[in-house]
Amino acid sequence: MGSPVTSARVAGALLVERGLVTPAQLAEALEHQRAHGGELDEILPQLFDVPTAEVTAALHDRGNGLIYDDVFN
């Protein structure tokens, strides 16, 4: 797959689509990721009141063609 940040943007778009984060929150999380590293399923719960289980479940959703392991590994 593409670069980690590009892949994170694709995964992040899914999270916005699901209503788990706002576009502004996603932008902040991606900036944090660029500056400090880490994965969205760790960053979002740290920065915002987003349940880790919901983020992980959304990123595992095969129905949208995204598989968490493909995005972050």
Secondary structure, DSSP 8 states (H G I E B T S, - for coil): ---HHHHHHHHHHHHHHTTSS-HHHHHHHHHHHHHH---HHHHHHHHSS--HHHHHHHHT-GGGT--HHHHH-
